[in-house]
């Protein structure tokens, strides 16, 4: 299946889906504190989605057993909710997606648990800034490599590294669509960006080396060197007026 260009009414449906994701992440933000079990965050996220008439996108996807991905400290992505308790000083990545009225929404944030180390704060700040640097390049007529290079440059100039093994993606009637969106690349390379594309841009950034490994549970991805990792994601539409962030509250 090639890249699908969405009509304005389809983009509005995708926005409705992504707004529910934004609401869930916003409500989860209030719940992040030391002593909270990650499985309770998962349950809370699922309950809000269901109240809105939405279906959690990740639950059952390729056999994933939960609704929310919760990645703590050296966990990069796809961390699984459990009886594990958040501790003061942790950083926690929350990645959530839903299916609502024919379209998928997908977004991620990384948050501090109480007071965290300066380097952890900086890692989160730079990762979020790199997401917005990438989004800024997601304009009609630009190339996919412009988005990738903007993320990579922001991350590496701050002394961090971009994960290579996992990438962003197109999104719409399927959770993962073409094109794949690496967070590293060269300006001016790759496909031309066109009005109507919906993209999930998601930098995953490590404090140390970019190498990662998957734990024996088959899901949880961690940094190979044990350094911290942060993850931010927005689903955006390319419009004639520039990038439109769908996964925000208003």
C-alpha positions in Angstrom: 0.0 0.0 0.0 1.4 3.4 -1.0 1.1 6.7 0.7 -2.5 7.9 1.1 -3.4 11.6 0.8 -6.4 12.4 3.0 -9.3 14.7 2.2 -10.1 17.6 4.6 -13.0 15.8 6.1 -10.8 12.7 6.7 -8.2 14.9 8.4 -11.0 16.2 10.7 -11.9 12.6 11.6 -8.3 11.9 12.4 -8.2 15.1 14.5 -11.2 13.9 16.6 -9.4 10.6 17.2 -6.1 12.3 18.2 -7.9 14.8 20.5 -9.1 11.8 22.6 -5.4 10.7 22.8 -4.4 14.2 23.8 -7.1 14.2 26.5 -5.9 10.8 27.9 -2.3 12.0 28.0 -3.3 15.2 29.7 -5.2 13.3 32.3 -2.4 10.9 32.8 0.0 13.8 33.4 -1.9 14.6 36.6 -1.5 11.0 37.8 2.3 10.7 37.5 3.8 10.6 41.0 5.9 8.4 43.1 4.0 5.3 44.4 1.7 4.8 41.4 1.6 1.4 39.9 2.0 1.4 36.1 -0.9 -1.0 35.6 -3.2 1.5 37.3 -2.2 4.1 34.7 -3.0 1.6 31.9 -6.4 0.9 33.4 -7.1 4.7 33.8 -6.1 5.4 30.1 -8.3 2.6 28.8 -11.3 3.7 30.9 -11.2 7.3 29.5 -10.9 6.0 25.9 -13.9 3.8 26.4 -16.0 6.6 27.9 -15.3 8.5 24.7 -16.5 5.6 22.6 -12.9 4.9 21.4 -11.0 1.6 21.3 -7.4 1.4 22.6 -5.2 0.9 19.5 -2.3 -1.0 20.9 -4.3 -3.6 22.9 -4.1 -6.8 20.9 -1.9 -5.2 18.2 0.5 -7.9 17.2 -0.4 -9.5 20.5 0.5 -6.6 22.8 -1.6 -7.2 25.9 -2.1 -3.6 27.2 -3.6 -0.3 26.2 -0.7 2.0 27.2 3.0 1.7 26.6 4.9 2.9 29.7 8.7 3.2 29.4 10.7 4.1 32.5 14.3 5.5 32.6 16.4 3.3 30.3 13.3 1.8 28.6 13.0 3.4 25.1 9.6 2.3 23.9 7.0 -0.4 24.3 7.4 -0.8 28.1 4.6 -2.9 29.5 2.4 -1.9 32.4 2.8 -4.0 35.5 2.9 -3.9 39.3 6.0 -1.8 39.1 5.7 1.4 41.1 7.0 4.8 39.9 9.8 6.3 42.0 10.9 9.8 42.7 13.5 10.7 40.1 12.2 8.4 37.4 11.3 9.6 33.9 8.4 7.9 32.3 7.4 7.7 28.6 3.7 7.3 27.9 2.7 6.3 24.4 -1.1 5.9 23.7 -3.2 5.3 20.6 -6.9 4.9 19.9 -9.2 3.9 17.1 -12.3 6.2 16.8 -14.9 6.4 14.0 -12.6 4.9 11.4 -9.3 6.7 12.2 -6.4 6.1 14.5 -4.7 8.6 16.8 -1.3 8.3 18.3 0.9 10.5 20.6 3.5 10.2 23.3 5.0 12.3 26.1 7.8 11.7 28.6 7.3 13.1 32.1 9.4 13.5 35.3 8.3 11.7 38.5 8.8 14.4 41.2 12.2 16.0 41.2 14.5 14.5 38.6 18.2 15.0 37.7 19.2 18.0 35.6 20.5 15.7 32.8 17.1 13.9 32.7 15.3 17.2 32.4 17.6 18.3 29.6 17.1 15.0 27.8 13.3 15.4 27.9 13.5 19.1 26.8 15.8 18.3 23.8 13.7 15.4 22.7 10.5 17.5 22.7 12.3 20.3 21.0 13.5 17.9 18.3 9.9 16.8 17.7 8.9 20.4 17.0 12.0 20.9 14.8 10.8 17.9 12.8 7.2 19.1 12.6 8.4 22.5 11.4 9.9 20.9 8.3 6.7 18.9 7.5 5.5 21.2 4.8 4.3 20.7 1.3 7.2 20.4 -1.1 9.8 19.5 1.5 11.4 16.1 1.5 11.0 13.4 4.2 14.7 13.8 4.9 14.2 17.4 5.9 12.1 16.2 8.8 14.5 13.5 9.8 17.6 15.7 9.5 15.9 18.5 11.7 15.3 16.0 14.5 18.8 14.5 14.2 20.6 17.8 14.2 18.8 19.1 17.2 19.5 15.9 19.2 23.1 15.4 18.2 24.0 19.1 18.7 22.9 18.7 22.3 25.2 15.7 22.7 22.5 13.0 22.7 21.8 10.2 20.2 18.8 9.3 18.0 17.5 5.7 18.1 17.9 4.1 14.7 15.9 0.8 15.1 12.5 2.4 15.6 10.9 5.1 13.5 7.8 7.3 13.0 5.1 6.4 10.5 2.1 7.4 8.4 -1.2 7.0 10.2 -4.9 7.1 9.3 -7.3 4.2 8.8 -4.4 1.9 9.9 -2.2 2.5 12.9 1.0 2.2 10.8 0.9 3.3 7.2 3.6 4.4 4.7 5.9 6.3 4.9 8.3 5.2 7.6 9.8 8.4 9.2 13.3 7.9 10.6 14.6 10.4 13.1 17.9 10.6 11.2 18.6 11.4 7.6 19.8 13.9 5.0 18.1 17.2 4.0 16.7 17.1 0.5 16.4 13.3 0.4 13.4 11.0 0.5 9.9 11.3 -0.8 8.3 14.7 -1.4 5.8 15.7 1.3 2.3 16.4 0.0 -0.9 18.0 1.3 -3.1 15.4 2.9 -0.4 13.2 4.4 -0.9 12.4 8.0 2.3 11.5 9.8 3.2 10.3 13.3 6.6 11.9 14.0 8.2 10.4 17.1 11.8 11.0 18.2 13.2 8.5 20.6 16.4 9.9 22.1 19.1 8.3 24.3 21.3 10.0 26.7 24.2 7.7 25.7 24.7 5.6 22.6 21.9 4.9 20.1 22.1 1.1 20.3 19.0 -0.6 21.8 17.9 -4.2 22.6 14.6 -5.9 23.2 14.1 -7.6 26.6 13.0 -11.2 26.8 9.3 -10.1 27.2 9.5 -9.5 23.4 8.3 -5.9 23.7 10.3 -3.7 26.1 13.1 -1.9 24.2 15.9 -0.6 26.4 19.2 1.3 25.8 22.1 -1.1 25.4 24.3 1.0 27.7 21.6 1.5 30.4 21.5 5.3 29.8 18.2 7.2 30.0 15.8 7.5 27.0 13.0 9.9 26.2 10.2 9.8 23.6 7.8 12.4 22.3 5.2 12.0 19.5 2.6 14.0 17.7 0.3 13.0 14.8 0.2 15.8 12.2 -1.4 16.6 8.9 0.4 18.4 6.1 -1.8 21.2 4.8 -1.5 24.2 2.5 -1.0 26.3 5.6 1.8 24.1 6.9 1.9 21.3 9.5 -1.3 21.0 11.6 -0.8 19.1 14.9 -3.8 16.9 15.3 -2.9 15.4 18.7 -3.3 18.4 20.8 -6.2 19.4 23.0 -7.5 22.4 21.1 
